[in-house]
Amino acid sequence: MVVVRLFFATFLFATILLCAGRAEAHFNLNQNVRIHHVSHSEDGLDVYLRLPMPYLVAELVGTEGPDGLPKPAPYTYNQIEDGVLMHYLDQAALHKDPTGLARIAENGLVLSIDGHRQTPEIVSIRLHPLGQEPGFATLNEARSALAPRDVFPINEEIYVGEVMVDVHLRFVTGEVGAYSLSYTSYPGLPGQDDTANLILDYNGQDVRTYRARGLMHTPVEISGSATAAVSTFFAEGIRHILEGPDHVLFVLCMIIGALNLHSLLARVTGFTLGHTVTLILGFFGFAPSGAWFIPTVELAIALSIIYAAAMAVWPPEKGHGDLKTFAITSGIGLLHGFGFSFMLHQILRIDAPNVWHSLLAFNVGVEVGQIMIVLLVWPLVLLLRKQPGRIWVGSRTVVAACASLVAMVWVVERAEFFLWPLV
């Protein structure tokens, strides 16, 4: 019994840690997506890379000088605004030597063939204000974005965190079958561990889409295998639900509130059906596009955890209870599905190659992650139910109460979006 109680305490403590605040960093990161288009030819590989500028320069900030400011990173300058250190794009330096910035990108990216790092040629570089960048979902869009034009289209001051960088690198290696991509850089940015990396490999008529999370210090192996490519989205689906504390808490409350295996299946099936529907609808754009919608969904997800915790403590009566629970969890699953789709749509456009394969693999991964939680918790629930009634009721109540407290914190945080205009 001590072990079981310790499990629940550890589970909740880990969840709370996941919700802890982010560490401070030199640069704001307003976007954390990196896209790589890799085109094969008889001469070698062409890599078209898009990434936010902070990934290139954040770790290059120098030590503090006599004026109290750190030495600016290349292609930036610093200013103090309202007591806060801000970093701006140095457009004069950029126009004088844009290749230098591309060289920073080249130094951070590692393309290896048979374990040997390859040295690229720099073909071109373009910068865009965040939100005004041209499309980059397909190889043709990437080539168009890097076509000859001004290296940066505006003249007014702009924060480094609001600049996207496109770079075209050419690796003259001869024909290539398999290779790997990784990075050596460590920018020290908030949110960098959640970086969404998308790699699209174009080899003849075949297009393979790979997905990786984080800074990609571990190489991503590109072999041309369709199974290997799809498996990266499958793994991301599992990771997304297991590392999403709001999703984990909701599934946990569903499990401890189930009266029996039949009730558990009704809850899990309803949730699966609901979030599958809206994951697909949200990804393909069948959802409101107003700025209010995503914060509303996030707030509703937090409230759904409190509701699920209440259902766990006061489960519906037998008879039509399972049908009612199925309907409720299906509705709540609709909310969580939008949460999944927002993340996926960030990195995978509707017109991206193999979009259905990737979307299906991601959704299956989400289901497997959910099943893993069920397989872990349900045997412990059955064990607790064999103990005297007060032990099970007390344990269930404590878990539900802790989940509610965490969710209430999220409710307060997420409600600020709607309250700040009134302050």
Buried (B, 14 or more C-beta within 10 A) or exposed (E): EEEBBEEBEEBBEEBEEEEEEEEEBBBBBBBBBBBBBBBBBEEBBBBBBBBBBBBBBBBBBEEEEEEEBBEBBBBBBBEEEEEEBBBBBBBEBBEEEBEBBBBBBBEBBBBBBEEEEBEBEBBBBBBBBBEEBBEBBBBEBBBEBBEEEEBBEEEEEBBBBBBBBBBBBBBEBEEBEEBBBBBEBEBBBBBBEEBBBBBBBBBEEBBBBBBBBBBBEEBBBBBBEBEBBBBBBBBBBBBBBBBBBBBBBBBBBBBBBBBEEEBBBBBBBBBBBBBBBBBBBBBEEEBEEEEEBBBBBBBBBBBBBBBBBBBBBEBBEEEEBBEBBBEBBBEBBBBBBBBBBBBBBEBBBEEBBBBEBBBBBBBBBBBBBBBBBBEEBBEBBEEBBEEEEEBBEBBBBBBBBBBBEBBBEBBEEBBEBEEEEEE
